Amino acid sequence: MPDAALLARLSAAVEANFEKEVGFLADLVRFPSTRGNEAPLQDWMARQLAARGYQVDRFTLADVPLPQHPKASPMVEADPARSVQVVGTRRAAEAAGRSLILQGHIDVVPEGPVEMWTHSPYAAVVRDGWLHGRGAHDMKSGVAAMVFAMDALATAGLEPAADIHLQTVTEEESTGNGALATLLRGYRADAALIPEPTGGTITRAHTGTLWFRIAVRGVPVHVAVAQDGSNAILSAYHLIQSLQEHTKRINAEARAHPWYKDIDSPLKFNPGIIRGGDWASSTPAWCEVDCRIGLLPGTDVAEARAGVERCVAKAARSDNFLRNNPPSVTWHGFLADGYVLEPGTEAEAVLAAAHAQVFGAEMPARITTAVNDTRFYGLYFGIPGLCYGPKGEGAHAFDERTDLAHLKKTTLAIAAFIADWCGTRPVG
């Protein structure tokens, strides 16, 4: 771990830069970087990294062979050619330490009705020690932390003694293809740190995620003779109820899982978007429901998909109309495995030591029922994937915000981790 003198230098550098870090985070939040609209922010990030002396690689998902990789997820609702990735690289003249990937996603989920926010979602309001806005918590605070952790080393007159790849990616909220694209582009390191907003904990395990769309047909008639037609929305509701029962069954099986046995109902099912019908006085002829369901680490994605398809088919057979007009299931986003960071990696030990130095306490571990990008590094490319970052509130919710005091400490912890993992030498 860094000695007390080095930690003090890094702490002073983080403190000196923190007003700029908050301003940087506010600028990040002001970009409404929802899916398909990330390019302006990524272009800004490329300029920010270039100004800091990084070698910048800007590319799109269309520039890498995603369709050929078995762990790429379908992008039915997005254009790969518009999805921009940015990698800033600092190469050590004589690499003596261990290399590192620092990666954060800049895509955010839609903000919903603006009038339901206390502050405008992209105004980046700072109040009472919190910065408010969509993406402030998930995960633009982590992006600011990793950029300014590196800045802290430079301010302290130091540079890493190993190669660093600082990456901002898209698609984390829908497929994970942005992270995969950086690996297909050829970027490798001895460890990867993703500063998702974990509140100073290390993510021990995350569940996988599947996205699918159920499409149901109906027979439209005037509602006055509704008994002569078929209501596609009610048919879709029948399928949703069956999927809720399916979720109860797989959660019962989760009680035997070594990491999730003590988590209540870790596999979440959510019908998140519904569309259907053309007229309030006609029985709807169509309905589509976009759904999300979880799967445990170690569960095969193909088997989880098959379980959903069997459930929908069985429910259709129990309905007179659906039996003869079966619904379709389309996979249109996440086909994501779960991941466990097994205890005992050297990278985790170095991060834990840095955390303890800064926070004065042991680094806790958490088990999460959501997905993150560490699976690509740990499962498919043999790179330990560490998920550790700042504290905030309201991921995917109204009034999302990040705790600025915790952000400052997290920035220092990441800077200390970089210094220990990569080693340092005087600038120049």
N, C-alpha and C positions, 0 to 999 in steps of 0.2 A: 504494500500500500504506500501511497505518497507519504513522505515524512512530514512532520508538523510545519516545517518551514515552507515546503512546496505547497501544502494545503493552504497555508496562510496567504501565499502569493496568489493562488487561484481564487481564494475567497475575495481578496481585495480586487481582483480583476472582474469577477462576477458583479461585485458591488458597483464598481466604476461603470460597468456597461449596462446596469440593469434598467435604467431609464430608457436607453436605446432598445433593450430587449422588449420592454412593454410596448414601445412604439412600433417595433417590428411585428409583434403579435397583433396589435391593433390593425396594422396594415393588412396582415394576413386575413383577419376576420372580415375586413371590409370587402374582400372579394367574395361574391356569391358563387362559390365554386361547387355548385351542384353538378350532378352527373351530366356530362356533355358540355359543361361550361367552365372547365378547369384551365383551359389554355392560357387565358390572360394572367392568371395567377402563376402558372408555371413559367411563362415568359418573364414575369417579374422576378421569380425565384432564380431563374438562370442568370439574370443580370446581377442580382444580389451576390450570387456565388462567384461570378466572374470578377466582380469588383473586389472580392476578398482574395483573389488569386487562385481559385480553383480552376482546374481544367474542366470545362463544362460540356457534357454530352446531352443534347436535347433530341429526343426521338419519340415516335408514336408507337402505339401497339401494333400498327400495321407494318412497322419496320422490323419486327422480330417474328419468328415462325411459331406464333402461338397455336394455330390450328393443329400443328403436328405434335404438340405436347399433350400427354394423356391427362394432365392435371389442370389444363386450361378449362375455364368455364365458359359456356355460351354467352354471347353478348347480343341477345335478340333486340334489346332496346337502345343500343348505343353503337356509334360508329368508331371502330378501332383507330381509324386515321385521324380522328379528332381528339383522341385521348393521349395527352402529352406527358411524358416522363422526363425527369431531370436528374442527372447524376453529376455531382461535383467531386472531383478526385484531387487529392493531394498525395503525391508520391514522395516517399523518403528517398533522398539521394543515395543513402546506404542503409537499407532496411535492417534494423537491429531488433525491433520488437515484433509484436504480433499485429497483424492487419485487422481492420474493423470496418464493418458496414454500419452506418447510422441511417435509419430509414423511417420516414414518416409519411402518412397519407394526407393529402390536402383536399380530397373530395369530402363534401359534407352532404347530409341528407336534407331534403326540402324543409323549409322553415314552417310550413303550415300557415294558418290564418295569422297575419301580422298583428291584427288587433288583439290577439290573445297573448302577446308578449308585453312585459312591463316596459322594456326598452326595444327600440327597433332592432331586429335581429342582426343587421349588418352595420350597426352604428359603432360597435366596439366601445361601449360606455364603460368607463372605469369608475367604480363607486365602492367605498368602504373596503378596499383591499381586494376587490374582485373585478375581473374584466369580463363583461357580458357580451354574448353574441353567439350566433350559430357557428359551430366549429371551434369556439374558444376552448372548450373542454375536449372535444373529440375531433381531431387531435392536434389542432394548430398550436396549442400550448407546448406539446411535445416537440413539434417542429422547431419552435422558437428555442426550446431548451437545447436541442442538439446543435443548432447553428451557433448559439451563444456559448455553449460549452467549448466548442472549438475556438470561438473568438476569445474566450477567457485565456486559453493557452497562449494565443498570439499576444494578447495584452500583457501577459506575464513574461513575454520574451522567449517563449518556448514553441517548439513544433513537435508533432508526433514523430517518433523514430520508426514508424512503419506506415504503410499505405492506408489511407482513409478514403472511403467512398461515402459521401453524404448524398442521400437520395430522397427526392420527393416524388411520390407516386399517386396514381389515381386508382379507381375501381376497388379500393379496399371495402367500401360499403356495399358492393354488389357482386363482385366476382373474385377479387384478389389478383386479377390478371396484371395489374401494374407491377406488383412485387415480382411475379413470375417473369415478367418481361425484362426486368433488370438482370435476372439470373440468366435468361436466354441471351441477353446482350453480352454476357461473359463476365459479369462482375462477381468476384469471389473474395472471401476473407476468412480469417480464422474464427471470427464470431460476428454476429449481427445483433444490434441493439435497436429495438423499436420502442420509442418512448410514448406508448399509448398511455392514457390517463389512468394509471393503476393506483394512484394515491400513495406512492412510495412502496408498493409491494411488487414482488416478482410473480408473474403469472406462471403457476406450476402446470396448469392444464387448461385447454379451451375445448369446447365442443365444436363439432363440425356444423355446417349449415347447408340446407338445400332450398333452392327457390323453384317454385313450379306454379303453373297457371292451369286452373281447371276451366274448361269451356263447356257450357251446357246449352242445349237447344230446347225450345219449347214450341207450342202451337198457339199463335196469337188469335184471339177472338175478342169480341166486345166483352167487357167485364160483366155485362148483364147476363151473359151465358157462359160464365167462366168455367162451369163444369164441363163444357164441350171442348175446351182447349187445355193447354198445359202451361204452367207458370215456371219459367226457367229460373227465376230468382229463388222460388221456394225449393225447386229441385237442387239448386246449388247449396241452399241452407241444409238440406238433407245430407249432402256430401260433407259439408263442414262438420256437422254433428258426428258423422262417422269418423272423420279424421281426429276429432277431439277424443273419441274413444280409443282410437289407435294410439294416440299420444299417451293416454293413461297406461296402455299395455306396455309400451316401450319404456316408460318411466318406472314401471314395476320391475322390469328386467334390469334397469340401471342400478337397482339396490345391490347388485352383485359386483358392480364395477369397482376396481381397486381405488380409483380416485374420486368417483362420484357417488359412492354408496351412502355418504352422509349428507348429500345435497338434496334438498326437497325438490322433486320434479325438475331435474336439470334439463330435460329435453322440452323445449318450448315450441308450441305450434301457434302460428299467428296468421289468420286471414287478413292481409294488410291492405288490399285494394279490391274494390268490387265495382264492376260496371255492368249495366244490363238494362234491357227494356228500351222502348221508344215512346211510350205514351202511358200516362197514368190510368187511362180507362181501357187499356188493352192488356191482356195477359202477355207478359214479356216473352219474346221469341228467342232471346239469347241472354246469357249471363256469363261473365268471366270473373274469376276470383284469383288474385295473385296471393300466394301463400309462402310461408317460411316454416321450416321444421328443423329441429336439431338432431344430431346423431353423436354418439359417444366416440371418444378416441378408441381406435381399434376396430370400429365398425366399418365394414366395407361400404363405400359410397354406392356401389351398384346394388348391394343388398338393401340398403336404406331406401333407394329409389324404388326397388321392386316392392318393398313393403307398402309404400304409399300407393303405388299402382294397384296392388292387390286390394287394398282397403277401398279405393274408389270403385274398382270393378265389382267388389262384393256389395257395396252400398247400392250401386246401380242395379244389380240383379234383384234387389229387394223392392224396387220401385217399378210400378207397372209401365210408366212411360219410359224411364231411363233404361229399362231392360231391353227395349227395342230401339232406343236412341241413345246409345252409350256416350257418356262424356269423354272428352279427350284430356290428357295430361301432357303439358309441354314444359320442358325444363329450360328455363330462360335466364338463369343467373348462377348464383353459388352452387357448385358441386364440390363442397369443401370438406376435407377430412378434419377430424379433431386432432389435437397434438398434445403431447405431454413432454415438458422439459424435465427429463429424469434428473433427480438430485445428484450432485457430485461433479458437475462439470467445472473445469477450472475457470471458465468465463464467469459463471455464476458466483464462484467464490471471490473473485476479484471485485465484482460488482457489489457483493454483500459487504466486503470490507470497506469499500468507498462509501456505501450508504451508512454504515455504522459510524465512520469517521464524521460524516456531515450531520447525521440526525441523532447520533448518540444512542442508538438503539439497534437491535437486530432487525434485519430486513425480513418482514413477514412474507409468506407465500399466500397466493390466492388461487382458488379454483373458480373459473368463470364459465357461465352458460352462454357466452357469446363467442364469436370467432375473431381471430386476428391473423396477421400475415406471417407469424413466426413459423407456421406449418411448412411453408415453402422452403425455408432454410433448414429446419431441423429434420423434416421427413424425407425430403427429396434430394437435398444437396449436401447433407452431412455437415452443416454449419450450425453450431449451437445458436438457437434463437431466443434471445432474452427480451421479454416484454416488461418494461419498467418505466414509469413516468410520473408526472405531477398529479396533483389532486384538483378535482373540480366537481361540478354537479350538472345534471340535466342533459346527459347524452341523449340525442334524438328527441329531446323534450323542449317545451317552452322554457324561456329564461335560463338557457344554458350559460354556464359561467365557469371561470377558472380562478383558483386561489393564488394570488400573486406572490404571497410570502412563501408558499410551498413551491411555486415555480422557481423562485430564486434558489432555494435549497436544492431542488432537483437538478437545476443547471450546474450547481457546484458538484453534486454527487456524480453527474455524468462526466464533468471535466476531470474529476479525480479518477474515475474509472478509465477514461481515455489515457490519462497520464500513466497509470499503472499497467494497463493492458498493452499499450503500444510502446511505452517508454517515451522519454522526451530528450530533446537536445536543444541548445540555444538556437534561436532563430538565426539563419544565415551561417 
